Amino acid sequence: MADLVNFIKIDGDKVTGNIASLSYDLDVTGEAIASNNPKAPVFRLFGKTPRGRRIEIGGIWKKKNQNGGAYYTLSVNT
């Protein structure tokens, strides 16, 4: 999957993916969050600094559309 760009794969309680533009190319990982807050994200997203340090860069929220179907929304701070 190293050559794929702009994807998020949710596999159980783990997340992997890539977010790329002309300015950046981030490999992301994530882990599930257990929270009683209904507005809390269901996953935390992490990236790596140029020096290899793991940092939190965003989250993924699970929501319902007007027909009751589930979808995910993503927020990333680059």
N, CA, C and O atoms as a Maestro MAE file, in Angstrom:
{
 s_m_m2io_version
 :::
 2.0.0
}

f_m_ct {
 s_m_title
 :::
 protein
 m_atom[312] {
  # First column is atom index #
  i_m_mmod_type
  r_m_x_coord
  r_m_y_coord
  r_m_z_coord
  i_m_residue_number
  s_m_chain_name
  s_m_pdb_residue_name
  s_m_pdb_atom_name
  i_m_atomic_number
  :::
  1 25 0.798 -1.190 0.000 1 A "MET " " N  " 7
  2 3 0.000 0.000 0.000 1 A "MET " " CA " 6
  3 2 0.844 1.259 0.000 1 A "MET " " C  " 6
  4 15 0.289 2.357 0.034 1 A "MET " " O  " 8
  5 25 2.132 1.149 -0.036 2 A "ALA " " N  " 7
  6 3 3.001 2.312 0.047 2 A "ALA " " CA " 6
  7 2 2.815 3.280 -1.116 2 A "ALA " " C  " 6
  8 15 3.112 4.466 -0.970 2 A "ALA " " O  " 8
  9 25 2.334 2.811 -2.264 3 A "ASP " " N  " 7
  10 3 2.167 3.704 -3.402 3 A "ASP " " CA " 6
  11 2 0.776 4.319 -3.482 3 A "ASP " " C  " 6
  12 15 0.532 5.148 -4.359 3 A "ASP " " O  " 8
  13 25 -0.144 3.944 -2.599 4 A "LEU " " N  " 7
  14 3 -1.475 4.529 -2.575 4 A "LEU " " CA " 6
  15 2 -1.443 5.856 -1.830 4 A "LEU " " C  " 6
  16 15 -0.729 5.997 -0.838 4 A "LEU " " O  " 8
  17 25 -2.216 6.831 -2.306 5 A "VAL " " N  " 7
  18 3 -2.304 8.115 -1.622 5 A "VAL " " CA " 6
  19 2 -3.762 8.445 -1.337 5 A "VAL " " C  " 6
  20 15 -4.671 7.999 -2.037 5 A "VAL " " O  " 8
  21 25 -3.957 9.237 -0.290 6 A "ASN " " N  " 7
  22 3 -5.272 9.735 0.108 6 A "ASN " " CA " 6
  23 2 -6.265 8.620 0.370 6 A "ASN " " C  " 6
  24 15 -7.285 8.502 -0.310 6 A "ASN " " O  " 8
  25 25 -5.955 7.808 1.359 7 A "PHE " " N  " 7
  26 3 -6.869 6.757 1.774 7 A "PHE " " CA " 6
  27 2 -6.769 6.577 3.277 7 A "PHE " " C  " 6
  28 15 -5.747 6.879 3.892 7 A "PHE " " O  " 8
  29 25 -7.843 6.083 3.849 8 A "ILE " " N  " 7
  30 3 -7.885 5.692 5.257 8 A "ILE " " CA " 6
  31 2 -8.477 4.294 5.307 8 A "ILE " " C  " 6
  32 15 -9.539 4.050 4.735 8 A "ILE " " O  " 8
  33 25 -7.806 3.380 5.982 9 A "LYS " " N  " 7
  34 3 -8.292 2.010 6.136 9 A "LYS " " CA " 6
  35 2 -8.536 1.757 7.616 9 A "LYS " " C  " 6
  36 15 -7.626 1.857 8.440 9 A "LYS " " O  " 8
  37 25 -9.794 1.425 7.938 10 A "ILE " " N  " 7
  38 3 -10.163 1.097 9.310 10 A "ILE " " CA " 6
  39 2 -10.299 -0.413 9.396 10 A "ILE " " C  " 6
  40 15 -11.117 -1.019 8.702 10 A "ILE " " O  " 8
  41 25 -9.487 -1.011 10.256 11 A "ASP " " N  " 7
  42 3 -9.489 -2.468 10.434 11 A "ASP " " CA " 6
  43 2 -9.650 -2.767 11.919 11 A "ASP " " C  " 6
  44 15 -8.669 -2.841 12.658 11 A "ASP " " O  " 8
  45 25 -10.892 -2.938 12.344 12 A "GLY " " N  " 7
  46 3 -11.161 -3.166 13.765 12 A "GLY " " CA " 6
  47 2 -10.889 -1.910 14.566 12 A "GLY " " C  " 6
  48 15 -11.556 -0.894 14.370 12 A "GLY " " O  " 8
  49 25 -9.911 -1.965 15.475 13 A "ASP " " N  " 7
  50 3 -9.579 -0.795 16.283 13 A "ASP " " CA " 6
  51 2 -8.285 -0.122 15.845 13 A "ASP " " C  " 6
  52 15 -7.713 0.671 16.593 13 A "ASP " " O  " 8
  53 25 -7.817 -0.435 14.633 14 A "LYS " " N  " 7
  54 3 -6.595 0.165 14.084 14 A "LYS " " CA " 6
  55 2 -6.911 0.921 12.791 14 A "LYS " " C  " 6
  56 15 -7.810 0.545 12.038 14 A "LYS " " O  " 8
  57 25 -6.166 1.976 12.554 15 A "VAL " " N  " 7
  58 3 -6.305 2.787 11.347 15 A "VAL " " CA " 6
  59 2 -4.942 2.925 10.685 15 A "VAL " " C  " 6
  60 15 -3.934 3.125 11.362 15 A "VAL " " O  " 8
  61 25 -4.913 2.817 9.365 16 A "THR " " N  " 7
  62 3 -3.717 3.137 8.584 16 A "THR " " CA " 6
  63 2 -4.162 3.970 7.403 16 A "THR " " C  " 6
  64 15 -5.332 3.941 7.023 16 A "THR " " O  " 8
  65 25 -3.239 4.712 6.822 17 A "GLY " " N  " 7
  66 3 -3.598 5.499 5.656 17 A "GLY " " CA " 6
  67 2 -2.513 6.456 5.239 17 A "GLY " " C  " 6
  68 15 -1.401 6.459 5.768 17 A "GLY " " O  " 8
  69 25 -2.881 7.272 4.266 18 A "ASN " " N  " 7
  70 3 -1.979 8.270 3.713 18 A "ASN " " CA " 6
  71 2 -2.808 9.477 3.316 18 A "ASN " " C  " 6
  72 15 -3.891 9.342 2.747 18 A "ASN " " O  " 8
  73 25 -2.286 10.666 3.623 19 A "ILE " " N  " 7
  74 3 -2.919 11.916 3.220 19 A "ILE " " CA " 6
  75 2 -1.834 12.738 2.539 19 A "ILE " " C  " 6
  76 15 -0.807 13.050 3.142 19 A "ILE " " O  " 8
  77 25 -2.073 13.084 1.278 20 A "ALA " " N  " 7
  78 3 -1.031 13.777 0.517 20 A "ALA " " CA " 6
  79 2 -1.604 14.958 -0.255 20 A "ALA " " C  " 6
  80 15 -2.762 14.950 -0.675 20 A "ALA " " O  " 8
  81 25 -0.768 15.964 -0.429 21 A "SER " " N  " 7
  82 3 -1.053 17.104 -1.302 21 A "SER " " CA " 6
  83 2 0.276 17.543 -1.898 21 A "SER " " C  " 6
  84 15 1.282 16.851 -1.740 21 A "SER " " O  " 8
  85 25 0.293 18.672 -2.573 22 A "LEU " " N  " 7
  86 3 1.556 19.177 -3.114 22 A "LEU " " CA " 6
  87 2 2.508 19.627 -2.013 22 A "LEU " " C  " 6
  88 15 3.719 19.700 -2.224 22 A "LEU " " O  " 8
  89 25 1.951 19.932 -0.823 23 A "SER " " N  " 7
  90 3 2.766 20.443 0.279 23 A "SER " " CA " 6
  91 2 3.243 19.386 1.259 23 A "SER " " C  " 6
  92 15 4.243 19.602 1.943 23 A "SER " " O  " 8
  93 25 2.565 18.253 1.349 24 A "TYR " " N  " 7
  94 3 2.920 17.241 2.335 24 A "TYR " " CA " 6
  95 2 2.484 15.865 1.865 24 A "TYR " " C  " 6
  96 15 1.650 15.734 0.969 24 A "TYR " " O  " 8
  97 25 3.055 14.850 2.476 25 A "ASP " " N  " 7
  98 3 2.712 13.454 2.200 25 A "ASP " " CA " 6
  99 2 2.863 12.707 3.523 25 A "ASP " " C  " 6
  100 15 3.971 12.345 3.917 25 A "ASP " " O  " 8
  101 25 1.731 12.478 4.209 26 A "LEU " " N  " 7
  102 3 1.746 11.915 5.551 26 A "LEU " " CA " 6
  103 2 1.225 10.489 5.572 26 A "LEU " " C  " 6
  104 15 0.116 10.222 5.109 26 A "LEU " " O  " 8
  105 25 2.018 9.578 6.106 27 A "ASP " " N  " 7
  106 3 1.503 8.260 6.440 27 A "ASP " " CA " 6
  107 2 0.890 8.401 7.824 27 A "ASP " " C  " 6
  108 15 1.528 8.931 8.734 27 A "ASP " " O  " 8
  109 25 -0.342 7.931 7.989 28 A "VAL " " N  " 7
  110 3 -1.026 8.076 9.264 28 A "VAL " " CA " 6
  111 2 -1.363 6.710 9.848 28 A "VAL " " C  " 6
  112 15 -1.575 5.737 9.125 28 A "VAL " " O  " 8
  113 25 -1.405 6.667 11.160 29 A "THR " " N  " 7
  114 3 -1.879 5.500 11.894 29 A "THR " " CA " 6
  115 2 -2.901 6.011 12.895 29 A "THR " " C  " 6
  116 15 -2.985 7.210 13.160 29 A "THR " " O  " 8
  117 25 -3.666 5.099 13.440 30 A "GLY " " N  " 7
  118 3 -4.657 5.517 14.420 30 A "GLY " " CA " 6
  119 2 -5.021 4.391 15.341 30 A "GLY " " C  " 6
  120 15 -4.746 3.220 15.080 30 A "GLY " " O  " 8
  121 25 -5.655 4.781 16.438 31 A "GLU " " N  " 7
  122 3 -6.112 3.800 17.411 31 A "GLU " " CA " 6
  123 2 -7.456 4.241 17.959 31 A "GLU " " C  " 6
  124 15 -7.751 5.433 18.047 31 A "GLU " " O  " 8
  125 25 -8.265 3.256 18.325 32 A "ALA " " N  " 7
  126 3 -9.607 3.521 18.838 32 A "ALA " " CA " 6
  127 2 -9.541 4.229 20.188 32 A "ALA " " C  " 6
  128 15 -8.598 4.052 20.958 32 A "ALA " " O  " 8
  129 25 -10.563 5.033 20.452 33 A "ILE " " N  " 7
  130 3 -10.699 5.748 21.717 33 A "ILE " " CA " 6
  131 2 -11.981 5.266 22.387 33 A "ILE " " C  " 6
  132 15 -13.018 5.152 21.734 33 A "ILE " " O  " 8
  133 25 -11.917 4.989 23.661 34 A "ALA " " N  " 7
  134 3 -13.115 4.663 24.435 34 A "ALA " " CA " 6
  135 2 -13.501 5.902 25.232 34 A "ALA " " C  " 6
  136 15 -12.733 6.357 26.080 34 A "ALA " " O  " 8
  137 25 -14.694 6.455 24.965 35 A "SER " " N  " 7
  138 3 -15.135 7.661 25.650 35 A "SER " " CA " 6
  139 2 -16.646 7.623 25.839 35 A "SER " " C  " 6
  140 15 -17.374 7.088 25.002 35 A "SER " " O  " 8
  141 25 -17.104 8.189 26.931 36 A "ASN " " N  " 7
  142 3 -18.536 8.331 27.176 36 A "ASN " " CA " 6
  143 2 -19.098 9.596 26.541 36 A "ASN " " C  " 6
  144 15 -20.314 9.783 26.499 36 A "ASN " " O  " 8
  145 25 -18.231 10.455 26.054 37 A "ASN " " N  " 7
  146 3 -18.652 11.702 25.422 37 A "ASN " " CA " 6
  147 2 -19.153 11.404 24.012 37 A "ASN " " C  " 6
  148 15 -18.383 10.907 23.191 37 A "ASN " " O  " 8
  149 25 -20.428 11.694 23.701 38 A "PRO " " N  " 7
  150 3 -20.956 11.392 22.367 38 A "PRO " " CA " 6
  151 2 -20.308 12.219 21.252 38 A "PRO " " C  " 6
  152 15 -20.429 11.863 20.080 38 A "PRO " " O  " 8
  153 25 -19.631 13.304 21.591 39 A "LYS " " N  " 7
  154 3 -18.973 14.138 20.582 39 A "LYS " " CA " 6
  155 2 -17.493 13.818 20.419 39 A "LYS " " C  " 6
  156 15 -16.807 14.450 19.617 39 A "LYS " " O  " 8
  157 25 -17.002 12.850 21.167 40 A "ALA " " N  " 7
  158 3 -15.589 12.475 21.087 40 A "ALA " " CA " 6
  159 2 -15.336 11.692 19.800 40 A "ALA " " C  " 6
  160 15 -16.228 10.995 19.317 40 A "ALA " " O  " 8
  161 25 -14.128 11.799 19.241 41 A "PRO " " N  " 7
  162 3 -13.800 10.984 18.070 41 A "PRO " " CA " 6
  163 2 -13.737 9.503 18.452 41 A "PRO " " C  " 6
  164 15 -13.542 9.160 19.617 41 A "PRO " " O  " 8
  165 25 -13.903 8.644 17.463 42 A "VAL " " N  " 7
  166 3 -13.793 7.202 17.717 42 A "VAL " " CA " 6
  167 2 -12.366 6.708 17.492 42 A "VAL " " C  " 6
  168 15 -11.997 5.634 17.967 42 A "VAL " " O  " 8
  169 25 -11.563 7.489 16.768 43 A "PHE " " N  " 7
  170 3 -10.151 7.157 16.540 43 A "PHE " " CA " 6
  171 2 -9.307 8.413 16.683 43 A "PHE " " C  " 6
  172 15 -9.723 9.501 16.287 43 A "PHE " " O  " 8
  173 25 -8.114 8.251 17.255 44 A "ARG " " N  " 7
  174 3 -7.082 9.291 17.229 44 A "ARG " " CA " 6
  175 2 -6.170 8.991 16.056 44 A "ARG " " C  " 6
  176 15 -5.868 7.830 15.781 44 A "ARG " " O  " 8
  177 25 -5.728 10.033 15.362 45 A "LEU " " N  " 7
  178 3 -4.800 9.867 14.239 45 A "LEU " " CA " 6
  179 2 -3.423 10.385 14.616 45 A "LEU " " C  " 6
  180 15 -3.287 11.416 15.275 45 A "LEU " " O  " 8
  181 25 -2.393 9.644 14.183 46 A "PHE " " N  " 7
  182 3 -1.010 9.999 14.482 46 A "PHE " " CA " 6
  183 2 -0.189 10.034 13.201 46 A "PHE " " C  " 6
  184 15 -0.446 9.283 12.260 46 A "PHE " " O  " 8
  185 25 0.788 10.905 13.182 47 A "GLY " " N  " 7
  186 3 1.773 10.973 12.116 47 A "GLY " " CA " 6
  187 2 3.151 10.987 12.750 47 A "GLY " " C  " 6
  188 15 3.286 10.847 13.966 47 A "GLY " " O  " 8
  189 25 4.170 11.158 11.925 48 A "LYS " " N  " 7
  190 3 5.539 11.235 12.446 48 A "LYS " " CA " 6
  191 2 6.173 12.546 12.010 48 A "LYS " " C  " 6
  192 15 5.961 13.016 10.893 48 A "LYS " " O  " 8
  193 25 6.950 13.124 12.905 49 A "THR " " N  " 7
  194 3 7.697 14.331 12.589 49 A "THR " " CA " 6
  195 2 8.861 13.959 11.679 49 A "THR " " C  " 6
  196 15 9.176 12.778 11.535 49 A "THR " " O  " 8
  197 25 9.505 14.948 11.062 50 A "PRO " " N  " 7
  198 3 10.684 14.635 10.251 50 A "PRO " " CA " 6
  199 2 11.784 13.911 11.037 50 A "PRO " " C  " 6
  200 15 12.608 13.216 10.442 50 A "PRO " " O  " 8
  201 25 11.806 14.066 12.354 51 A "ARG " " N  " 7
  202 3 12.794 13.372 13.185 51 A "ARG " " CA " 6
  203 2 12.290 12.024 13.679 51 A "ARG " " C  " 6
  204 15 12.972 11.358 14.458 51 A "ARG " " O  " 8
  205 25 11.100 11.612 13.234 52 A "GLY " " N  " 7
  206 3 10.604 10.291 13.572 52 A "GLY " " CA " 6
  207 2 9.779 10.191 14.840 52 A "GLY " " C  " 6
  208 15 9.494 9.087 15.306 52 A "GLY " " O  " 8
  209 25 9.392 11.323 15.406 53 A "ARG " " N  " 7
  210 3 8.580 11.298 16.624 53 A "ARG " " CA " 6
  211 2 7.099 11.160 16.279 53 A "ARG " " C  " 6
  212 15 6.606 11.783 15.338 53 A "ARG " " O  " 8
  213 25 6.412 10.348 17.044 54 A "ARG " " N  " 7
  214 3 4.974 10.127 16.831 54 A "ARG " " CA " 6
  215 2 4.194 11.267 17.479 54 A "ARG " " C  " 6
  216 15 4.380 11.562 18.660 54 A "ARG " " O  " 8
  217 25 3.312 11.913 16.692 55 A "ILE " " N  " 7
  218 3 2.512 13.007 17.228 55 A "ILE " " CA " 6
  219 2 1.057 12.833 16.807 55 A "ILE " " C  " 6
  220 15 0.768 12.272 15.751 55 A "ILE " " O  " 8
  221 25 0.152 13.318 17.640 56 A "GLU " " N  " 7
  222 3 -1.271 13.277 17.311 56 A "GLU " " CA " 6
  223 2 -1.569 14.402 16.324 56 A "GLU " " C  " 6
  224 15 -1.200 15.553 16.554 56 A "GLU " " O  " 8
  225 25 -2.239 14.062 15.224 57 A "ILE " " N  " 7
  226 3 -2.523 15.058 14.195 57 A "ILE " " CA " 6
  227 2 -4.014 15.242 13.924 57 A "ILE " " C  " 6
  228 15 -4.386 16.134 13.162 57 A "ILE " " O  " 8
  229 25 -4.876 14.422 14.527 58 A "GLY " " N  " 7
  230 3 -6.297 14.589 14.278 58 A "GLY " " CA " 6
  231 2 -7.135 13.461 14.820 58 A "GLY " " C  " 6
  232 15 -6.707 12.695 15.684 58 A "GLY " " O  " 8
  233 25 -8.353 13.375 14.287 59 A "GLY " " N  " 7
  234 3 -9.279 12.353 14.750 59 A "GLY " " CA " 6
  235 2 -10.285 11.973 13.683 59 A "GLY " " C  " 6
  236 15 -10.424 12.649 12.664 59 A "GLY " " O  " 8
  237 25 -10.984 10.878 13.938 60 A "ILE " " N  " 7
  238 3 -12.050 10.397 13.063 60 A "ILE " " CA " 6
  239 2 -13.303 10.228 13.923 60 A "ILE " " C  " 6
  240 15 -13.266 9.598 14.980 60 A "ILE " " O  " 8
  241 25 -14.413 10.804 13.450 61 A "TRP " " N  " 7
  242 3 -15.691 10.716 14.127 61 A "TRP " " CA " 6
  243 2 -16.646 9.851 13.311 61 A "TRP " " C  " 6
  244 15 -16.641 9.901 12.081 61 A "TRP " " O  " 8
  245 25 -17.462 9.060 14.001 62 A "LYS " " N  " 7
  246 3 -18.494 8.265 13.342 62 A "LYS " " CA " 6
  247 2 -19.820 8.977 13.541 62 A "LYS " " C  " 6
  248 15 -20.192 9.305 14.668 62 A "LYS " " O  " 8
  249 25 -20.538 9.218 12.438 63 A "LYS " " N  " 7
  250 3 -21.800 9.948 12.483 63 A "LYS " " CA " 6
  251 2 -22.868 9.196 11.718 63 A "LYS " " C  " 6
  252 15 -22.588 8.199 11.052 63 A "LYS " " O  " 8
  253 25 -24.084 9.678 11.816 64 A "LYS " " N  " 7
  254 3 -25.206 9.088 11.079 64 A "LYS " " CA " 6
  255 2 -25.772 10.124 10.128 64 A "LYS " " C  " 6
  256 15 -25.920 11.294 10.481 64 A "LYS " " O  " 8
  257 25 -26.093 9.677 8.898 65 A "ASN " " N  " 7
  258 3 -26.719 10.581 7.947 65 A "ASN " " CA " 6
  259 2 -28.223 10.640 8.210 65 A "ASN " " C  " 6
  260 15 -28.720 9.971 9.116 65 A "ASN " " O  " 8
  261 25 -28.944 11.431 7.429 66 A "GLN " " N  " 7
  262 3 -30.374 11.617 7.679 66 A "GLN " " CA " 6
  263 2 -31.201 10.357 7.435 66 A "GLN " " C  " 6
  264 15 -32.346 10.277 7.880 66 A "GLN " " O  " 8
  265 25 -30.640 9.378 6.737 67 A "ASN " " N  " 7
  266 3 -31.327 8.102 6.518 67 A "ASN " " CA " 6
  267 2 -30.934 7.043 7.544 67 A "ASN " " C  " 6
  268 15 -31.392 5.903 7.463 67 A "ASN " " O  " 8
  269 25 -30.090 7.409 8.510 68 A "GLY " " N  " 7
  270 3 -29.673 6.473 9.546 68 A "GLY " " CA " 6
  271 2 -28.418 5.686 9.226 68 A "GLY " " C  " 6
  272 15 -27.973 4.878 10.041 68 A "GLY " " O  " 8
  273 25 -27.834 5.908 8.048 69 A "GLY " " N  " 7
  274 3 -26.602 5.222 7.671 69 A "GLY " " CA " 6
  275 2 -25.386 5.848 8.337 69 A "GLY " " C  " 6
  276 15 -25.350 7.054 8.584 69 A "GLY " " O  " 8
  277 25 -24.407 5.028 8.619 70 A "ALA " " N  " 7
  278 3 -23.191 5.512 9.282 70 A "ALA " " CA " 6
  279 2 -22.186 6.020 8.252 70 A "ALA " " C  " 6
  280 15 -22.087 5.493 7.144 70 A "ALA " " O  " 8
  281 25 -21.447 7.050 8.641 71 A "TYR " " N  " 7
  282 3 -20.325 7.537 7.836 71 A "TYR " " CA " 6
  283 2 -19.271 8.097 8.779 71 A "TYR " " C  " 6
  284 15 -19.551 8.341 9.953 71 A "TYR " " O  " 8
  285 25 -18.067 8.299 8.272 72 A "TYR " " N  " 7
  286 3 -16.961 8.826 9.063 72 A "TYR " " CA " 6
  287 2 -16.570 10.199 8.553 72 A "TYR " " C  " 6
  288 15 -16.640 10.469 7.354 72 A "TYR " " O  " 8
  289 25 -16.163 11.055 9.458 73 A "THR " " N  " 7
  290 3 -15.608 12.354 9.092 73 A "THR " " CA " 6
  291 2 -14.230 12.465 9.749 73 A "THR " " C  " 6
  292 15 -13.999 11.925 10.830 73 A "THR " " O  " 8
  293 25 -13.335 13.164 9.086 74 A "LEU " " N  " 7
  294 3 -11.925 13.193 9.462 74 A "LEU " " CA " 6
  295 2 -11.468 14.631 9.635 74 A "LEU " " C  " 6
  296 15 -11.840 15.503 8.850 74 A "LEU " " O  " 8
  297 25 -10.672 14.877 10.647 75 A "SER " " N  " 7
  298 3 -10.050 16.183 10.850 75 A "SER " " CA " 6
  299 2 -8.557 15.959 11.072 75 A "SER " " C  " 6
  300 15 -8.158 15.170 11.929 75 A "SER " " O  " 8
  301 25 -7.732 16.665 10.288 76 A "VAL " " N  " 7
  302 3 -6.287 16.546 10.401 76 A "VAL " " CA " 6
  303 2 -5.678 17.928 10.476 76 A "VAL " " C  " 6
  304 15 -6.027 18.807 9.689 76 A "VAL " " O  " 8
  305 25 -4.770 18.129 11.417 77 A "ASN " " N  " 7
  306 3 -4.037 19.384 11.546 77 A "ASN " " CA " 6
  307 2 -2.647 19.169 10.970 77 A "ASN " " C  " 6
  308 15 -1.822 18.483 11.573 77 A "ASN " " O  " 8
  309 25 -2.387 19.748 9.811 78 A "THR " " N  " 7
  310 3 -1.086 19.580 9.165 78 A "THR " " CA " 6
  311 2 -0.190 20.738 9.501 78 A "THR " " C  " 6
  312 15 0.954 20.785 9.051 78 A "THR " " O  " 8
  :::
 }
 m_bond[311] {
  # First column is bond index #
  i_m_from
  i_m_to
  i_m_order
  :::
  1 1 2 1
  2 2 3 1
  3 3 4 2
  4 3 5 1
  5 5 6 1
  6 6 7 1
  7 7 8 2
  8 7 9 1
  9 9 10 1
  10 10 11 1
  11 11 12 2
  12 11 13 1
  13 13 14 1
  14 14 15 1
  15 15 16 2
  16 15 17 1
  17 17 18 1
  18 18 19 1
  19 19 20 2
  20 19 21 1
  21 21 22 1
  22 22 23 1
  23 23 24 2
  24 23 25 1
  25 25 26 1
  26 26 27 1
  27 27 28 2
  28 27 29 1
  29 29 30 1
  30 30 31 1
  31 31 32 2
  32 31 33 1
  33 33 34 1
  34 34 35 1
  35 35 36 2
  36 35 37 1
  37 37 38 1
  38 38 39 1
  39 39 40 2
  40 39 41 1
  41 41 42 1
  42 42 43 1
  43 43 44 2
  44 43 45 1
  45 45 46 1
  46 46 47 1
  47 47 48 2
  48 47 49 1
  49 49 50 1
  50 50 51 1
  51 51 52 2
  52 51 53 1
  53 53 54 1
  54 54 55 1
  55 55 56 2
  56 55 57 1
  57 57 58 1
  58 58 59 1
  59 59 60 2
  60 59 61 1
  61 61 62 1
  62 62 63 1
  63 63 64 2
  64 63 65 1
  65 65 66 1
  66 66 67 1
  67 67 68 2
  68 67 69 1
  69 69 70 1
  70 70 71 1
  71 71 72 2
  72 71 73 1
  73 73 74 1
  74 74 75 1
  75 75 76 2
  76 75 77 1
  77 77 78 1
  78 78 79 1
  79 79 80 2
  80 79 81 1
  81 81 82 1
  82 82 83 1
  83 83 84 2
  84 83 85 1
  85 85 86 1
  86 86 87 1
  87 87 88 2
  88 87 89 1
  89 89 90 1
  90 90 91 1
  91 91 92 2
  92 91 93 1
  93 93 94 1
  94 94 95 1
  95 95 96 2
  96 95 97 1
  97 97 98 1
  98 98 99 1
  99 99 100 2
  100 99 101 1
  101 101 102 1
  102 102 103 1
  103 103 104 2
  104 103 105 1
  105 105 106 1
  106 106 107 1
  107 107 108 2
  108 107 109 1
  109 109 110 1
  110 110 111 1
  111 111 112 2
  112 111 113 1
  113 113 114 1
  114 114 115 1
  115 115 116 2
  116 115 117 1
  117 117 118 1
  118 118 119 1
  119 119 120 2
  120 119 121 1
  121 121 122 1
  122 122 123 1
  123 123 124 2
  124 123 125 1
  125 125 126 1
  126 126 127 1
  127 127 128 2
  128 127 129 1
  129 129 130 1
  130 130 131 1
  131 131 132 2
  132 131 133 1
  133 133 134 1
  134 134 135 1
  135 135 136 2
  136 135 137 1
  137 137 138 1
  138 138 139 1
  139 139 140 2
  140 139 141 1
  141 141 142 1
  142 142 143 1
  143 143 144 2
  144 143 145 1
  145 145 146 1
  146 146 147 1
  147 147 148 2
  148 147 149 1
  149 149 150 1
  150 150 151 1
  151 151 152 2
  152 151 153 1
  153 153 154 1
  154 154 155 1
  155 155 156 2
  156 155 157 1
  157 157 158 1
  158 158 159 1
  159 159 160 2
  160 159 161 1
  161 161 162 1
  162 162 163 1
  163 163 164 2
  164 163 165 1
  165 165 166 1
  166 166 167 1
  167 167 168 2
  168 167 169 1
  169 169 170 1
  170 170 171 1
  171 171 172 2
  172 171 173 1
  173 173 174 1
  174 174 175 1
  175 175 176 2
  176 175 177 1
  177 177 178 1
  178 178 179 1
  179 179 180 2
  180 179 181 1
  181 181 182 1
  182 182 183 1
  183 183 184 2
  184 183 185 1
  185 185 186 1
  186 186 187 1
  187 187 188 2
  188 187 189 1
  189 189 190 1
  190 190 191 1
  191 191 192 2
  192 191 193 1
  193 193 194 1
  194 194 195 1
  195 195 196 2
  196 195 197 1
  197 197 198 1
  198 198 199 1
  199 199 200 2
  200 199 201 1
  201 201 202 1
  202 202 203 1
  203 203 204 2
  204 203 205 1
  205 205 206 1
  206 206 207 1
  207 207 208 2
  208 207 209 1
  209 209 210 1
  210 210 211 1
  211 211 212 2
  212 211 213 1
  213 213 214 1
  214 214 215 1
  215 215 216 2
  216 215 217 1
  217 217 218 1
  218 218 219 1
  219 219 220 2
  220 219 221 1
  221 221 222 1
  222 222 223 1
  223 223 224 2
  224 223 225 1
  225 225 226 1
  226 226 227 1
  227 227 228 2
  228 227 229 1
  229 229 230 1
  230 230 231 1
  231 231 232 2
  232 231 233 1
  233 233 234 1
  234 234 235 1
  235 235 236 2
  236 235 237 1
  237 237 238 1
  238 238 239 1
  239 239 240 2
  240 239 241 1
  241 241 242 1
  242 242 243 1
  243 243 244 2
  244 243 245 1
  245 245 246 1
  246 246 247 1
  247 247 248 2
  248 247 249 1
  249 249 250 1
  250 250 251 1
  251 251 252 2
  252 251 253 1
  253 253 254 1
  254 254 255 1
  255 255 256 2
  256 255 257 1
  257 257 258 1
  258 258 259 1
  259 259 260 2
  260 259 261 1
  261 261 262 1
  262 262 263 1
  263 263 264 2
  264 263 265 1
  265 265 266 1
  266 266 267 1
  267 267 268 2
  268 267 269 1
  269 269 270 1
  270 270 271 1
  271 271 272 2
  272 271 273 1
  273 273 274 1
  274 274 275 1
  275 275 276 2
  276 275 277 1
  277 277 278 1
  278 278 279 1
  279 279 280 2
  280 279 281 1
  281 281 282 1
  282 282 283 1
  283 283 284 2
  284 283 285 1
  285 285 286 1
  286 286 287 1
  287 287 288 2
  288 287 289 1
  289 289 290 1
  290 290 291 1
  291 291 292 2
  292 291 293 1
  293 293 294 1
  294 294 295 1
  295 295 296 2
  296 295 297 1
  297 297 298 1
  298 298 299 1
  299 299 300 2
  300 299 301 1
  301 301 302 1
  302 302 303 1
  303 303 304 2
  304 303 305 1
  305 305 306 1
  306 306 307 1
  307 307 308 2
  308 307 309 1
  309 309 310 1
  310 310 311 1
  311 311 312 2
  :::
 }
}
